[in-house]
Amino acid sequence: MSAVSVDYIDFLSDSRLEDYRDVRDKQLLRDRSLFIVEGRENVRRLIRDSSHEPRSVLLSKPAFAAMADFLAQLSDEIPVFVGAREVVNSIAGFDLHRGCLAAVDLKPNPEPASVLAPPGDRSLVVVLEALANPDNVGGVFRNAMALGVDAVLLSPRCCDPLYRKAIRVSMGAALCVPTARFDSWPAGLEELRAAGYRIVALHPSQDAEEIGTPAWSAQVQSLSRMALVLGTEGKGLSAEALSRCDERHRIAMVPGFDSLNVATACGIALHHLFVARVGNA
């Protein structure tokens, strides 16, 4: 492994750093056809585990000292910019706690079919309807990576999982878990049904099947392909989406309390599914 080639920066006006200016402006980043990854561990995951490739990396001097050996695996064609902490913070427009950003080329949105497991393979996917909060979206992706989900699919109105905060909350999982966005909703659920998935809503209604019971575990063990559908924690799933689901499953809670944060609910459900399905693998 060769030593990383570094471009040291001293001036805020350096024209090579345009990708890192105004990184809080999501539309501006889209116009530049890029997204931003923040934090040392997330940049490590970007380089080590994801299919995305950075355009460049921008680090403070302390961050570079901590990551120099790891960054040496980058192609010589990918610039690594290093500057004083105050210079890097001024370029980004906010205080970089871990002193590290990567600008990444934005790929075209894949078709949902392209991220699904081959026909006949066992598969579990998560489907999100209209989640607008990047913390929740990031939390779902973190759960998905930890608990063996094959892909996360999004309705048209969902928050972008490649938004900087969503990536940060996901601990880089949003860079690694395959994802795609449906063009139409809830008609997109029919694409999953046609691909052999059983469409299961996570929904708190009392007529839903309680997750975690022996009967429920036996039921989900028999499903080789499942799509777990979640909505917002306020309104929940829309009536239109619910009407296209084959089953409803719920998390047991104390009387009078029927709602959990969606990322928390997702984690509980996926853990039960992981235990049930791995036991039958």
Steps between C-alpha positions, in 0.01 A plus 500: 500500500649833394477822697202719421562803280378817672406847378546744787265797506555838660243732343122504523482616139672187364295416188559126540269495801174612337334164573528570874346845507144539631468127568186566707317598180351169381381635166840654427663163561250338261580762240866402537404129464657406830431425863713549811616241751602637841714341772802274510318170548244580232777589254673174589179311429454689174843393379509152650143368470291696250466503123530880496827669412606838639592788274731629770554508876545808720659464843636705783861428590409295812250294299757434230755388757246244626399378153811529281571126489141417414477769229807358329274241335328772296582540134757770424229665286290583809628823660554510876489857631643579844491829687494659841185431701378860476549506122309175451217616727474832315477329162227260616315776685467316831715336768614157384521306824709222345662716233422288197277531192482314170329625185343207315363471148123458497391199296170477311217352707489123445182318405342319798529165321878542479547489882278196564637152561488259203171312455469211740756629752397568858479873547388767745453861392376809684266747331457857628200720428542879522765513777621860493732506804864418414562370854227240455613404152859469618389292799307262275805447278718432803250240621479351152875449470532357851212255462553353156259694278574457130371839381303808606242637256352848522175664399540812282458739797759342731804692621817432303714245691809662346424828675802577720315468831329176399839347414644617831214357706515172305870462592569466129244225442315722250812475282497120504144362517357478146219749451263621231202732473163411347374729225138449602340426835347283632490325163870423550402239757360294214852476359604326819200269493579407140856418613363252754504714815236477770408861585484547879396827665638598841182650641366544858139393439369239744403265218867479394709192580716559809868454415727281708249230598571134415213500250634816336854356482372185329304715257793720393735201479279368223542816290803488273455857373357778719462877462450683831317829437523793745339843502545820697463481879227763492256393230641152450449328169249652261173318440607452138824327601326288765249379243785350296660315792438130549533503880525736797743441786524701823733549796336435838492806728338602827130593475435853383837535325502404136791680333879471493761697314506339156872417510454342845198300382693392193791378714271297728320339207820424310660344808205263540512419128875442516465255789207317338651481151858419600366219716342354188789569261 
